[in-house]
């Protein structure tokens, strides 16, 4: 029975605990699509000690060309009585199992063996593959060794075995070259197999800087657990904040070729230490990351440029309210929007359906007749009742404000029907580009309304307790109060979850509701919690009645999704889709 191959997690084991099988093949010079192997030589090593060898000639079933005989010394007569490849292959695979496959120009040797497995019904074990030629190019500067051919490296290091194009001799020489290279990489901070394989794959263009490699010690004390990590600079300032399901693996990746962002490389060069905050699960890690970004505004996080900055569309506080874009979520506002531009676009769309005034002047409740301006062109076009000119009283203006409030709160969706009808009319008149533009603006507005109504319903809840399967027979638990995470924990497999839930509720942070449509909850945190609660099989263990409005934007989700897919061309017919079905969304 073959031993199991190395798992991905085991690739992080120290090099002294890794078993390497250094292998070399001699062939007839033909393609790997047919049996061309004439000799196999392999040496198994671990911790610098040789623990086994395998060597055999192989009958390829054809004659060996004279030029290959001259190179290797292997003749057709020598392999005539040797076993065929189907007989040799199981022994080679068993010798290789559970080890790292090493070869000089490894793609060549691995390609021949992989193709042989396919032809002869064997399962290729997919071992980790290390190429000593690529490793040498990554470790040795060209000024020290211009060529990375096996013979050149053997002479450079003065190996006791010199390669001679015979499989076992070449494998033994490759073992010595490998050990010399492993001695060199210690100075680069490479101590695990994962780091060694990453180093061998690095191209010169993306090779980590010397400073990156020197900084690898910063990951030494970081645990392998979910949570948040903070890179700190020379003055203990927070340079960068991130989150991961495996903190150690993620932090170590910053010191390899996988990290190619110049901005982050500069950050790594400045870092003095890495702090790790272990979290119960991904939701807690995500929330902590958001809070740390807001608190520290780290220089190297792009999200720190305007952490937590959102925009809203809100009515002004005056006798004849109008809509304006504001930077805070006051009561009755629509949002949040990620940019002022997005909020302004939503405002323009709203004014096509809600009969609020478009002008920005402040209109007093009672203005003297002599000081009133003449009605503007919008009044002549029938799009404004001209309260500025005294032609509309506050009582007559109030229904427009009520329409806005009903739309935002999800009590009515007549304005959305009006906007969808206008898309229909433009399409019917074959004004397809205008129809497509109005359709896209309506889709954006529906998304904003849906988001606001979802988060408003969530953040109104005094307490929710969610339980999500962790994929290992246990549960991830979270206590949410007014849209903010108050506590998090896990109930491992075999542990009764309800006692853990009750203890978590008793120890959870006390959170009081704030002002505004989201009751003081940060929008990004509320969105993150909403996604966690409504996806991934999360169950609600405890909550008051939680629902979204029956006439809210949620009933337009299917319409919006179909509209998003209707992007074939400007002349695509944009007929209105099926009217949404009225249905509220309840959470139990």
Secondary structure, DSSP 4 states (H G I P E B T S, - for coil): -PPPPPPTGGGGSBGGG-EEEEEEEEE-S--TTS--EEEEEEEEEETTEEEEEEEEE-B-SSPPPHHHHHHH---HHHHTTSPBHHHHHHHHHHHHTTSEEEETTHHHHHHHHHHHHHHTTPPP----EEEHHHHHHHHS-TTT-S---HHHHHHHHT-SS---S-HHHHHHHHHHHHHHHHHHHGGGT--BHHHHHHHHH--TTTPPPHHHHHGGGGGTT--SSSEEEEEE-TTS-EEEEEEESSHHHHHHHTTSTT---HHHHHHHHH--EEEEEE-SSHHHHHHHHHHHHHHH--TT-GGGTTTT--EEEEE-SSTT--EEEESS--TT-EEEESSHHHHHHHHHHHHTTS------S---SS--GGGPPPP-HHHHTTS---GGGTSS-HHHHHHHHHHHHHHHHTS--HHHHHHHHHHHHHHHTT-HHHHHHHHHHHHHHHHHHHHHHHHHHHHT-S-EEEEEE-SSS-EEEEEEETTEEEEEEEE-TTS-HHHHHHHHHHHSPP----STTTTT--HHHHHHHHHHHHSTT-EEEEES-EEE-TTSGGGGHHHHHHHHH--S-TTS-----PPPPP--EEE-
